[in-house]
Amino acid sequence: MAEPAPAVPGAAPFDPERIVSVLARHGVRYVLIGALAARLQGFPRLTADADITPARDAGNLEKLAAALRELGARVYTESVPDGLPFDISAPALGRSELWNLVTSAGRLDIAFQPSGTRGYEDLKKAALRYQVFGVDLYAAALRDIIRSKKAAGRPQDRQDVAIMREMLKRRSPRKRKKS
């Protein structure tokens, strides 16, 4: 099994249970994406962050803002790994497509429209429902994660896609020729 991604210097340890619990307590509608969503489906690589695609309506952005305030979210930058303060409000969240955050529960990345997708509604269609840490959540289907990682095209994504494709191939029932 692969080693987890390195922790961000100065950031809190990654605590996915706390992130998921806070989002649930605030009623945030989202689809878990990325390596953590793939891990729920058997993907072997560990990760040190959570990636989500939330619904973008005003009510959900209000709930997301409240959850992020509870988590003490700050904008992550390499030069300031403890993060920079920002306006954690629904209007501010809605003005950007991507937020890379550090929180009191570790890294949390928010992508309203991940590469190769049309966002929450698109991903929710095929998302799988899981109960994790006593919370119901939706995780993007492997095919959608592959679609997004392929569109992003980063070196790690290309490696991940190869593994995920093999996972799907092994799950598919093989058609056998009749003799």
C-alpha positions, 0 to 999 in steps of 0.5 A: 500500500502506498504511503500517505501524502505528506502532511502540511507543515504547521497544519492540524493532523488530518481528521476525516471523521471530524470534517465529515461530522461537522459537514453533516451537523451543518447539513451541507450537501456535497459529494466526496471526490478525489482519493478519499472517495476512491479509497471508500471503493477500495483504492489503495493510495492513502491521502492526507486531505478531503476533497468535496464538491458542494451544491452551489445554491445559496442555502447550501453555501450558508451551511458550508460557510457555517461548517468552515467557520466551525472548522477554523478554515483558512486559505492554504498557500505554500508560503503560509502553510498555517493558512491565511484568514478569509471572508468565510461567507456564502457570497465569498465562497460562491465567487471562486471555483476552487478553495484549498483550505487548512482547518483544525481537522486538516486539509480540505479542498473544495472544487465546485466544478472539478475538471471534466465534470459539471459539478455537484448535480453531475457527480451526484447522479452516479454517486455511491452512498456510504455510512462513514463515521456514523454519517451518511455521505455521497462519494463520487463513482470511480468512473467519475473520479477517473473522468475528473483525474483524466481531465486534470492530467497531473502526474499523480492523477495519471497514475491513479487513473491506471489503478482505478481502471484496473479496479473497474476491469476486475469488478466487471463480470467477464463475458465468456465464450460458449463452446 
